[in-house]
Amino acid sequence: MIHFSTVTWRNFLSTGNAANTVQLDAAPTTLIMGKNGHGKSTILDALCFCLYGKPFRNVSKHQLTNSKNGKNASTEVSFNTQG
């Protein structure tokens, strides 16, 4: 079983150069909620991009890098496995 700890991204989709980190293991379950356009889907896209090399939504790799910065997009996932 995989236990995800954190997901971090910067210059990814509409986010800027400051690192954005979501703690996923602070409780047994994690509820992510917010208004439209506040980045909920970005969390899922960053997680999927780290694991599979493509975002969850139908977005090309060229569109993943923040259009204002145009470079240095990064995503990181921390996780633990049993065994």
N, C-alpha and C positions, 0 to 999 in steps of 0.2 A: 504494500500500500504506500502511496506517496502522500506526504503531509507537506503542503505548501506553507512556507513561512512568510515570505515577502515577495512583492513584485515591484520593481523600480523601473522608471523610464525617464528619458529626457529628449528633447527635440523630436518627439514622436507624435505624429498627427498634429493636433492643434496646440500641443503643450510646448513650452519654451525650454530654455537651457537649464533651468533649475530642476533638480531631481525631484520626482514625485514618487513617493513610496507608500504602499498600502500594506499594512500588517494583516496577514491572513490567518494567523494562528493565535490571536489574543483570546479567543473563546472557541468552544467546540464547533460553532457555526458562525459564519460571517454574513451579515446582511449589508448589501451595498445599495443605497438609495440616494436619490437626488433629482433635481429638476432636469428637464430635457437640455442637452448640450453641456452638462457639467462634467462629463468624462467617464460615465459608468461603462460605456462600451469600450473606451480606450483601455481600461483595465483589462478587459477580456482580450482585446487585440494584442496588447503587450504580452500577456501570458501565452497566448497561442503563438505569437511570433517567436518567442524564446523557445518554445517546445517544438514547433513544427516548421519554422522558417517562413510562415505566412500568417497574416492576420485572420481573425475569425470572420470579419466582414469582407465583402468583395472590394478590396482596395489594392491597387497595384503597389509594388515595392517603391516605385518612384514617389507615390503620394504619401508614403509613410513618414518621410522626413519633413519636419516642420518647414513650411514654405517661406517663412521670413528668415530663418537661419540657414536653411538649405544644406546643412551638413551636421555631422556628429550625432546622428540619431542613435540611441542605445536603449536596450531593454535588458533587465536582469531578473532572474527568478531564483529565490533561495528555497530549497526543499530538503526534506529528509526522507529516507526510505528505510524500511525495516529489512535488515540483512544486507 
